[in-house]
Amino acid sequence: MDERLTRIITDMIRTERSRRNDLVRAAFHAGGPLPPIGHSRRHLGAEQIATDEYEARADSWLTIVRRTFSEAAVAWAGETAADVTTLLTAELATDWDVLLRACYSWVGREVPSSSPTFEFVRGRAADHVRQEIELSVLAQDRTRIPVSEQLLAPRYAAARTP
């Protein structure tokens, strides 16, 4: 993927992340008086906010990528899909760390080494991103894919051999 396009996507995600981080902080503090720190209702409410936000960010980052590709007329080929997957995996890893720290610091607990709730949501979001990218590649208008990419199909092996 073009370096300028990568920079634009990461800048757009960074800007949106900043806005969303403000919303998450507000959501953590919106409920009025908080239950005592050890109270499970506070812990479960914080986990719900963080997990909902994580999945929403996966959708938002996909939307940013799709818009960028559309505006720049970039084809959803195999190589670009792999690049986008790598980029979104890194961006969501950043979100994962930010949201875990925010959630557990709000409830007054140490960040655990693992959480079944968070692990489930993380896996589901990763599956969603992968499936959406696969769909974008499949839906791509084949006339916009470079010939070199089209020739990677096994049926063209003879044409690739010198």
N, C-alpha and C positions, 0 to 999 in steps of 0.2 A: 504494500500500500504506500502511496506517496507520502513522503515525510510531512509536507505541508498539510495534507488531509488529516494525518494522525495528530498533528499539533492542534488543528482546529477542533477536532473531536475531543481531545483531552482538555482543551481550554473550555469548551462548552460544558463538558461534564464537571469540571472544577467549579465553574460559575454556578451551575445548578446545584451542585453538592453544597456549596456555601449557603445557598438559599434554603435548601432542605434541612441542613444542620440547624439553622435557626428555628425552623418549624418543629423539629424534633425536640429541641430544648424547651420550646413553648408547650409542646404536648406533655412532656414530662412534668412540667410545673403547672399545668392547667387545672388540675383537679381540686384546687383549694387546699385545705389542711391535709397533710399526708398522714397515713397510718404510721404507727411505729416502724422503725427500720426493719425489724425482724418479721414483720407481718407479711404473710404470704400474698395477700391481695395486692400489696404494693409491688412485690416481686413479679407476680404474674402480669400485672398491668404494664410494668416496664418491659417485660419480655414481649408482650403483645405489640406494644408501640414499636419496639425495635425490629421485630420480625416482619410486621406489616410494612415498615419503612424499607427494609432490605429488599423485599419483593417489588415494592413500588419503584425503587431505584433501578433495579434490573430492567423493568419496563421503560423507565425514562431514558436510561442509557441506550437501549435499543432504538427508541424513538429518535434520539439525537443522531445515532449512526445512520438510520434510514433516511432521515431528512438530509443529512450531509451528503450521503451517496446520491440521493435524488437531485439535490441542487447542483452537485458537481458532475452529474451524469457518469457516475462510476458503476461499472458492471459488477454484479454479485457473482464473481467467479470463485473457483476453489481456493486460489491463493489469497484473495481479498477476504474471503470468509474465514480462513485460518488466521489471518492477521487481526481481523475484528474479534474473533474468539479470544485470542491472546490478550488483546487490548482490554476487552470487557472483563476478562478474568482478573486482570491486574487491578482495574478500577473497582470491581466488586470486592476484591480482597482489602482494598483501602477502606471501603465502606464497612466491611465486616468488622475490622479493627475499631473504627470510629464508633460504630453502633454498640458493639460489645462493651467498650470502655464507658460509653455514655450510660448505657443501661445499668451496668453493675455499680458504677460510681453513684448513680442516682439512688439506688436502693441500699447503698452503704455496704456493699460486699466486694470481695476480691473477684476479679475476672476468673472464672473457672477454666480449667484446661479443656473441658468439653461440656457441652450442654445438649442433651438429646433434642430439645425444641429447636435450638439454633442450628444444629447440624442438619436436621430434617429440612428446615426452611432453606438453608444454604444449598443443599442438594437439589431441592425443587427449583430454586432460582437458576442454578447452573443448567439443569435439564431444560428449563424454559428458554433460556438464552440460546442453547445449542439447537433446540427444535426450531426456534424462530429464524435463526441464521440458515439452517438447512432449508426451511421453507422459502426464504428469500432467494437462495441459490436456485432452488427448483423452479421458482416462479419467474426467474430472470428471462427476459426476452433473449433468446438464443442468438439473435442477429447482433446483439451488442457485445457478445463475448468474443475476445480476441481469438483469431484462428489458431494461434499456438495453444491456447487453452482448450479449444474444441478438439484438437488433434491428440490430446492426452487420453481420450477414450480408447479402450483396448481394440476396438474395431479398426482404428487407424494406425495400428502398430507398424504395418508395412509401409505406410506413407512417411513415418518418422525415421525409418531405417535408411541410412545413406546407401 
